[in-house]
């Protein structure tokens, strides 16, 4: 048997909890999760708000060259474009209304009419304008198409006599063009070129 030295006293027995495994602190992970949530929220808000200040205000430069189109001075066509423009401006406070007439490679007259203004809901305004335009000229089978690098909304529809009607709208501008004897895909591309050429982001 082991011999106990004289004067030896056993020390206090440690409580059971000291033998348990030390738990890791959770607060670094909590902070990390909170940081990621805040970053995601701020990033989403930034992306949503950025389109507003990038697209508005805007103006147009009708003297700018447009690929595949040549601007012409046609009094009768200009009068028609001005009449059609009322489908865009009748219920809104516009900052700058505009109309223009172009001629394509096949000598067809392309009518353009639009307005610059602050637009809160581009898709709603564009679809409403196309509906109002349908009371003046034939507009049917409206389709959503790619708006291109400038963003916003674009729609194209079938018109009378193989024509195609395309319109775009963003937070700073709305416009519609009539392309005679043009397929929808061609008209959509011409609309993107036209928009990119004349749009000036202030």
N, C-alpha and C positions, 0 to 999 in steps of 0.2 A: 504494500500500500504506500502511496506517496506521503512523504513527511511534510507537514505544514511548518514553515519557519516560525520561530517565536515572534509574537507581535504582528503577525500578518492578518490583515483584514480584507476580506473580499470587497471589491468595488461595487458600486450600484449597478444593478442589471439595467441595460438600456431598454427603453420602452419598445414594444413591438413595431411601432410605425417607423422607427429608424432603420429597421431591416428591410422595409419596402423599397422598391425601385423608385428612384426620383423621377417625378413626372416632368416632361418637357413643357416649357412655357408656350402658351398658345398665342400670346399677343402679337408676335411678329407675323404669323399667318393671318390673323385678323386684319392687321394693318395692310398687309399686301392685298388681301381681297378687297378691302375698302378702296385702296388706291386704284386697283384695276377697274372697279365699278365706276369710280369718279372719272377716270380717264375715258372709259367707254361712253359715259353720259356726255362729257364735254366734247368728245370727238364727234358724236352724233349731232349734237346741237350746233357745232361749228359747221359741219357739212350741210346741215339744213339751212342755216342762216347765210352761208357764203353765197348761195345762188341768188339771194335777194340783192346784196350789194354789188355782185358782179354784173347782174343783168339790168339793174336800174341805178341811175337813169340811163337812157339810151337815145340816140338820134340816128338819122339816116343821111347818107351821102348818095343822092341819086345820080351824081355825075361820075361815080366810080365805075370802072369797066367791069362787065360781068361776062364770064366765060360762056361763049355760045349765044350770047344775046347782044343786040345793039339797040340803044335807046333811040327812039324816033319821036318826032313831033307830029302827031296825028290828032287834029282837033276833034274829029268825030269819036275816035277811040278814047281820047282823054275825057270827053264828056260822058261816055259810057262808064269809064272807070270811076269818075266822080259820083255818078248815080249809084253804082254798086257800093261805094264806100259808106253810104249811109247805113248799110247793114252792120258796120263796125262802130259808128260814132253816135248813133241816135240816142243811146241810153247812158253814155259815159262822158266824163270830162277829159277830153284829150289834150295833150300838150302839143303835139305836132301831127297833123293829118298830112298824108301824102298820097299821090297817085303818079303813076308812070306807065308808059307804053314802050314795049320792047319788040324787036323783030328777031325771030330765030333764023336758023340756017335755011329753013324751008319757006321763008318770007311770011310766016304767020305772025299776027300781032298778039303779043302776050300782054295782058292787062294786069297791073299790080296796083293794089290799093291797101292802105293800112294806116296805123296811127301809133304814136308813142304815148304811153301813159303808165302809171303805176297799176300793175295787175296783181291781185292777190291770188287768184286761182286761174292760171293760164289755160288748163284743159277745159274748164267750165266756160270761160269766155270764148274760146275758140269754137267749141261745139255750138254754143248759143249763136255766135255770129254766122256759122255755116247754116244753121236752121233758118235764120232771118234772111240770109242770102238766097235760100231756096224759095222764097216768095217772089224773087225777081228773075232768077234763072234756074235751070234744072240742076239740082244737087241731089245725088242719090248714092247709096252704098258707101257711106263715109267710113274710112279705115284709118286706124292709127298706124303711122309709119315712123321710121327712125328720124329723129330731129337733128342728128349730126353732132358735130363737136361743140356747137354753141348751146346745146341743151334745150330745155323747154319742151314744148309739145308741138307735134306736127301731125296734120291730118290731110288725107287726099280723098277725093270723091270723083265719081263719074259725072260728067256734064253732058251737054247736048252735042250731037254730031261728033262723037269720038273725042271730045275735049275732056281734059282732066282739070279739076280744081284742087289746088293745094293751099294750105294755110299753115302758118306757124304762130306760136304765141309763147312768150316768156314773161318774166316779171316787169319788163320794160317796154315791150312792143308786141303788136299783133298785126298780121298782114295776111292777105289772100291774093293768089294769082290764078289767072285762067290761062291754061295752055291748050290752044286748039290742036286737034289731031295729034295727040301725044299720049302714049301709054302711061299707066300709073307709075311704073318704076322710073321711066325717063323723067316724068314731071317731078317726081319726088327729088331726084338728083338735081334737076335744074333749080328747084325751089331752094335747096340747100346752098347751091352756088350763088343764087341771087341774094339770099339772106346774108351769107358770109361776106359778100362784096359790098353791100350797102350799109350794113349795120355798124354803127359807131358806139362803142361803150364809153360813156363819159366818165 
